[in-house]
Amino acid sequence: MTVTDRRRDGVLVVGAAIFRDGRLLAARRSKGRHRGGWELPGGKVEPGESALAALHRELDEELGITVDLGTEVNPSPREAGIPFGWPLPGVGEIRIWTASLTSAQQPQPLEDHDQLRWLDLASAFSVDWLGVDTKIVKTLSDDPELWLP
Ligand SMILES: Nc1nc2c([nH]c(=O)n2[C@H]2C[C@H](O)[C@@H](COP(=O)(O)OP(=O)(O)OP(=O)(O)O)O2)c(=O)[nH]1
């Protein structure tokens, strides 16, 4: 897979929609401005780092897991109007990929999170997602294949 490290102004954040047995992994932030909000795990791309390298690094640091990445989850062209990821107002943008665990691993909230939860489609909106994540999860919920047990 070829991934361009295009970016608009501001910080580039990357995240993973990790599915296991038809459930999506949600993580609750334990500190900072977004404390208590639920997100897709990931973090900021560091200078000189590729987006995908950053994503694998963040998942290892935050959850102690290794993943296989699937496809990028993009906003609908109508909503985005441009071929970038999801706008993070005042921050930059976030790009999201679907992912699966490479083996039978148990993600742990090692840093940045205090709770993890696996959500099926029926409970996908039962947590208080950060603003843009609500839209991302809505897009994910439109693809029933991801949620097959
Ligand atoms: N990781 C992640 N961040 C998100 C999501 N949705 C969302 O608005 N954000 C925002 C919150 C933060 O402003 C920014 C990500 O910063 P971060 O704090 O996770 O990144 P990091 O671990 O590299 O940061 P740092 O504490 O080392 O500075 O993006 C999401 O689904 N996942």
The ligand as an SDF file (V2000), in Angstrom:
LIG
                    3D

 32 34  0  0  0  0  0  0  0  0999 V2000
   -5.4050    9.9530   19.0910 N   0  0  0  0  0  0  0  0  0  0  0  0
   -6.5490   10.5680   18.7950 C   0  0  0  0  0  0  0  0  0  0  0  0
   -6.6180   11.9000   18.9330 N   0  0  0  0  0  0  0  0  0  0  0  0
   -7.7690   12.4900   18.6320 C   0  0  0  0  0  0  0  0  0  0  0  0
   -8.8900   11.7580   18.1990 C   0  0  0  0  0  0  0  0  0  0  0  0
   -9.9170   12.6230   17.9880 N   0  0  0  0  0  0  0  0  0  0  0  0
   -9.4590   13.8560   18.2930 C   0  0  0  0  0  0  0  0  0  0  0  0
  -10.0890   14.8970   18.2430 O   0  0  0  0  0  0  0  0  0  0  0  0
   -8.1340   13.7780   18.6950 N   0  0  0  0  0  0  0  0  0  0  0  0
   -7.2870   14.9240   19.0610 C   0  0  0  0  0  0  0  0  0  0  0  0
   -6.9750   15.0040   20.5190 C   0  0  0  0  0  0  0  0  0  0  0  0
   -5.6170   15.7230   20.5130 C   0  0  0  0  0  0  0  0  0  0  0  0
   -5.8360   17.1110   20.3530 O   0  0  0  0  0  0  0  0  0  0  0  0
   -4.9530   15.2010   19.2720 C   0  0  0  0  0  0  0  0  0  0  0  0
   -4.1130   13.9630   19.4930 C   0  0  0  0  0  0  0  0  0  0  0  0
   -3.1140   14.2060   20.3900 O   0  0  0  0  0  0  0  0  0  0  0  0
   -2.5210   13.0680   21.3380 P   0  0  0  0  0  0  0  0  0  0  0  0
   -2.3350   13.6850   22.6690 O   0  0  0  0  0  0  0  0  0  0  0  0
   -3.3130   11.7960   21.2580 O   0  0  0  0  0  0  0  0  0  0  0  0
   -1.1750   12.7580   20.6190 O   0  0  0  0  0  0  0  0  0  0  0  0
    0.1800   12.3150   21.2980 P   0  0  0  0  0  0  0  0  0  0  0  0
   -0.0650   11.1180   22.1680 O   0  0  0  0  0  0  0  0  0  0  0  0
    1.1990   12.1780   20.2040 O   0  0  0  0  0  0  0  0  0  0  0  0
    0.4300   13.6390   22.1230 O   0  0  0  0  0  0  0  0  0  0  0  0
    1.4130   14.1650   23.2020 P   0  0  0  0  0  0  0  0  0  0  0  0
    0.6480   13.9440   24.4830 O   0  0  0  0  0  0  0  0  0  0  0  0
    2.6820   13.3880   23.0830 O   0  0  0  0  0  0  0  0  0  0  0  0
    1.5250   15.6110   22.8350 O   0  0  0  0  0  0  0  0  0  0  0  0
   -6.0310   14.8450   18.3930 O   0  0  0  0  0  0  0  0  0  0  0  0
   -8.8070   10.3600   18.0430 C   0  0  0  0  0  0  0  0  0  0  0  0
   -9.7310    9.6520   17.6590 O   0  0  0  0  0  0  0  0  0  0  0  0
   -7.6010    9.8000   18.3620 N   0  0  0  0  0  0  0  0  0  0  0  0
  1  2  1  0
  2  3  2  0
  2 32  1  0
  3  4  1  0
  4  5  2  0
  4  9  1  0
  5  6  1  0
  5 30  1  0
  6  7  1  0
  7  8  2  0
  7  9  1  0
  9 10  1  0
 10 11  1  0
 10 29  1  0
 11 12  1  0
 12 13  1  0
 12 14  1  0
 14 15  1  0
 14 29  1  0
 15 16  1  0
 16 17  1  0
 17 18  2  0
 17 19  1  0
 17 20  1  0
 20 21  1  0
 21 22  2  0
 21 23  1  0
 21 24  1  0
 24 25  1  0
 25 26  2  0
 25 27  1  0
 25 28  1  0
 30 31  2  0
 30 32  1  0
M  END
$$$$
